[in-house]
Amino acid sequence: MNTPAQDDLTIIGIGSSAGGLEAIRELVANLPTDLQVSYVVVQHMSPHHKSLMKELVARETKLAVENVTDGVTPAANVIYITPPKTDVVFRDGKLHLVDPSKEPAIAKPSVDRFLISLAESHGARTMAIILSGTGSDGAYGVQAIREAGGITIAQDTESAKYDGMPQSAITTGCIDLILRPLDIGPHLHNILTSSHDFSNFQQGEFVESPITDLLQILLARTRVDFRDYKKATIGRRIERRMVALGIESQEEYTQFCRTNPHAVDDLFKDLLISVTRFFRDKEEFAQLQALLPKLIADRGDGPLRVWIAGCATGEEAYSIAILLAELLGTPTNALKSKVQIFATDIDKNALQVARRGSYNASALNDIPDDIAEKYFIHQGDSIRVVDSIRNVILFSDHNVCQDPPFQKIDLLCCRNLLIYFENNLQKKVMSRFHYSMPPHGLLFLGTAESVAGSENLFVADKSAPHIYHKRGLSVSKDPTYTLPQVPSISRRSTPRTKATENAPSTDRQLFEALVQSLGENSILVTEDYSIARVYGAISPYIEMNSATNLKMHIDLLRSPLREEARSLVTIALKNKSHRAGVRHLVANASGDEVRLDVYPIVASQINERAALVVFTPFKSEPVTTTLDTLGIKDNVAVSERIISLENEVATTRDALQQTIEELETSNEELQSLNEELQSTNEELQATNEELETSNEELQSTNEELITVNEELQVTASELSGRTGELTSVLQSTPLAILVTDYALQVRQATPAAKKMFNIEQPIGSPHISQIPLPTEYPALAPMCGEALKLGQTVSTEFSSNGTQVIITCSPYFEPQGQILGVTIVVSEFPGLARELEHILNSSGVLLMNRDRDGKILRISEQAAKIIGETRASALGKSLYDLIPENQANRIREDDRNILNNTAKTPTTKGELGPLDGSSSHHLQFHRFRYNLPVTNEPTIYTFATDLTETEMAHKRADALLDQIMTIPKIAGLSYWTLDPKTKEIYWSEGVFKIHRVNIEDGAPPYEEAINMYHPDDIDRVKAIVARGSESGEFKFRARLLVRSGEIVHIESHGIVRQDHWGETDKIVGIFRELSPHEISQPAADWAE
């Protein structure tokens, strides 16, 4: 049990795995230090190494950091680190270290195990944060925290080093916020310190409040009516969403949901609470298992039909299927012929999870080892139900409150669903369940649920308080559910009289005849003393007054018949034998007497015990006072009287003993109730003090409201003047302008806008999506939504009927900065669109605009011709499908680089042509990124220059150069080539001889070849070659210093060859050794 201090303490569980240390350090560096919060870090760690987590975390925060020790009580502003080789759980207000699971697939320490224990023991004062990590540990835990009413946060997958754990948590649909670790701390501070006022949520009814509007919004979007759900539950769930979103008031949240459908979907998921576990409440499942053999025997031939209503993600449905498979002892592949299971829910996302049958490995904590080995398959860090069990269950979208029920259901499981319904809705659902079940059927409810209000339909099993039988005896005439009547299409029908329809069965007639033989007047009573049948006239024995409960109950009898009947029924049912009471005077003028005779009904075909209470009358006899009449003359009469009195005394003794036992039980209950009342009294005293304080605050608030009212009157006067000015401006402007509110309903429009959008006068506040648009105009609602979301102007440009149009959506604000709505301005530029189309159709411009998938959005005619298309046929197609695969791969890679980098990319060159590769063009591309105005979707604009003719010229030059290179071979000259990109050198045989190098050794690397020149000539040779690479030709004389130490004078003449892109492709040169005569002659005139 938690202490009062712990009840005010919020405990936050932080789960992480691989990459989690970095995220935890970012998180703790920004955690608040002045809140009633305790943090428990559950980080997957190796059991074979000492953990330094405490020291590493302590460096990043001012909070105290401690390792978890067994039995430690969490304190505020302390971070607890779970040690390796153990699990941590929260129980009885303390952290306990327990042995981890032996299952290798379950991470250690287990995040799920801690969060589930935290939710069960600490309730709504909990939070869960899932950070970077592999696997899916924590997914079950966040569901438990959410079910308990806590807040759940996951790290965004972009900042997570490993997104397995946060992504799995997000996939459950139970995550309230997705944030970066460094942003979580400030959000925690806002959530835990914000002064939210949720008092209206605690009211019994949401009358004329924003909550009624919110429920109407939910009904319109989801087709699910939550108005008959428990108001306290709805209030708590709405409160959770408001806390998570940082919204202060009901009105603001209602408006937020009105304009954000995703917020309505999130609230819908929160209200559904689609959380369950395998074999939840194991004792209850054991009780069900004990009752199933008799249910199967009563079922007889045909498959056993099971309905799991509100199955959520399917764990309970699979648990029931496994239980039946074990009980039937049937091979799993033959189970489908013996069992039919219908599992239903209204949460479509949960049903998808259920159909897959794949769950986090931490679910094994709830499954016995032998069951897990037999019915589950391990898949990495998850488990999957075997196909033979999955095939038995049909998962279906079904609303138990609205849709017709299944029929002939032998076992109906509806656990932890009715607790969210109001009494009227519970009765409605119970009547549907009653209709769907045969007489022998079982109803399996949750531990917090009962059939209160529907006792006339179901009775609890004696051995299992949460498993109910369908009543065999009706104790009420209230109508139960019936299927809607369908008109008959038969050609001929046989009329049936009312008497025929209501005729009792033969067994019923025999039973009633037996009752009449026992006594003319009697009542049939169930074991809870409810009157199921009345036979004859019992009005002389009934007493009713203003304090009488009008239920058909044994308490309607007069006293002392009422008290005696209770005792006799209890004793007769306990001993299974007839019991008779004493004689009592009847309240009539004749002074007749009546005796109660109770006969227990022993029948195997009904699911409850009952007794027949017969009112046996006795005529009164005149009283005489003579000794003869006292028995002196007739000892036989005296003996009979004595025997009768002894029987009455024995009956009274049994009744007294029964009364004593009931009194002792009642005393114990009253003592417990007295303790609860004392506790309640103390709480009421505290509440009274709070109410007195609230009264004083209300008086102060009333004075403030008077002042505010006066200020509002002044403001209203000023607002009226401003409204008149705005109306005048709108009526006189020639532009088409629309003004909408935050819900995007049109409030104002200029005359030009009314004419353009065909808006009738006066304006009936149509939604922006409902007004008719001119031809080729885009939808306005997405643009307005984007402007509201970003809080800034959004515009788009397009053409319509040859006119270029620009639409601008700008939000407008109140003085405090709150967005009130948007203003839409339409500007038209006639003729501009025609000019643009003429340019794209007639000019030689090569232009193309495409999205990230290659879809062509705009293209010039000349560009379309290159890829074998026309402008009309190319639009809307993917460029990658229209060109050869190698070209498509290159362009796709270039596009990806541009989209990933907003800066303009360098000019590139490449080929482009039709898919058959028949006539590719050599182009120079200029690309840049362009974001579409409304959706902000990035696209790519490409302008190109055709270099095909230049390329052909380069090819002719290359052919000529190849011819020139053959001349030295014919003439016996020495020559060399150099690839400037790879620095690869080729020497002819003569060059090897000049360098005094064996041809078998091969040409040396570039740097080694350069270093063969005389040290005084190396820099000069490099400079000459570099300048020649730019000019296209070079000559030089230099000295070689060969390996033998000899100096060789050479002369070289090089020519630079460029490719079709203008880049140096190859350098070719002639190389010869100078004669002594040439060495003596100067060569200054051409040396460089």
Secondary structure as UniProt FT lines:
FT   HELIX           4..7
FT   STRAND          10..16
FT   TURN            18..19
FT   HELIX           20..29
FT   STRAND          37..43
FT   TURN            47..48
FT   HELIX           53..58
FT   TURN            59..60
FT   STRAND          64..67
FT   TURN            70..71
FT   TURN            76..77
FT   STRAND          78..81
FT   TURN            84..85
FT   STRAND          87..91
FT   TURN            92..93
FT   STRAND          94..98
FT   TURN            104..105
FT   HELIX           111..122
FT   TURN            123..124
FT   STRAND          126..130
FT   TURN            137..138
FT   HELIX           139..148
FT   STRAND          151..155
FT   TURN            157..159
FT   HELIX           164..171
FT   TURN            172..173
FT   STRAND          177..179
FT   HELIX           181..193
FT   HELIX           199..202
FT   TURN            207..208
FT   HELIX           210..222
FT   TURN            227..228
FT   HELIX           231..245
FT   HELIX           250..259
FT   HELIX           261..272
FT   TURN            278..279
FT   HELIX           282..299
FT   STRAND          304..309
FT   TURN            312..313
FT   HELIX           315..328
FT   HELIX           332..337
FT   STRAND          339..345
FT   HELIX           348..356
FT   STRAND          358..360
FT   HELIX           361..366
FT   HELIX           369..375
FT   STRAND          376..379
FT   TURN            380..381
FT   STRAND          382..385
FT   HELIX           387..390
FT   TURN            391..392
FT   STRAND          393..397
FT   TURN            400..402
FT   STRAND          411..414
FT   HELIX           418..420
FT   HELIX           423..436
FT   TURN            439..440
FT   STRAND          442..445
FT   TURN            447..448
FT   TURN            452..453
FT   TURN            455..457
FT   STRAND          458..460
FT   TURN            465..466
FT   STRAND          467..470
FT   HELIX           498..501
FT   HELIX           506..518
FT   STRAND          521..526
FT   TURN            527..528
FT   STRAND          530..535
FT   HELIX           539..541
FT   TURN            546..547
FT   HELIX           554..556
FT   TURN            559..560
FT   HELIX           561..575
FT   STRAND          579..585
FT   TURN            589..590
FT   STRAND          593..601
FT   TURN            604..605
FT   STRAND          610..618
FT   HELIX           628..632
FT   HELIX           635..732
FT   STRAND          736..741
FT   TURN            742..743
FT   STRAND          745..749
FT   HELIX           751..756
FT   TURN            757..758
FT   TURN            768..770
FT   TURN            775..776
FT   HELIX           780..790
FT   STRAND          794..800
FT   TURN            801..802
FT   STRAND          803..813
FT   TURN            815..816
FT   STRAND          819..830
FT   HELIX           832..842
FT   STRAND          846..851
FT   TURN            852..853
FT   STRAND          855..859
FT   HELIX           861..866
FT   TURN            867..868
FT   HELIX           871..874
FT   TURN            875..876
FT   HELIX           879..881
FT   HELIX           885..900
FT   STRAND          908..912
FT   TURN            915..916
FT   STRAND          921..931
FT   TURN            933..935
FT   STRAND          938..946
FT   HELIX           948..971
FT   STRAND          974..979
FT   TURN            980..983
FT   STRAND          984..987
FT   HELIX           989..994
FT   TURN            995..996
FT   HELIX           999..1001
FT   HELIX           1006..1010
FT   TURN            1011..1012
FT   TURN            1015..1017
FT   HELIX           1018..1031
FT   STRAND          1033..1041
FT   TURN            1043..1044
FT   STRAND          1047..1058
FT   TURN            1060..1061
FT   STRAND          1064..1073
FT   HELIX           1076..1080
FT   TURN            1084..1086
//
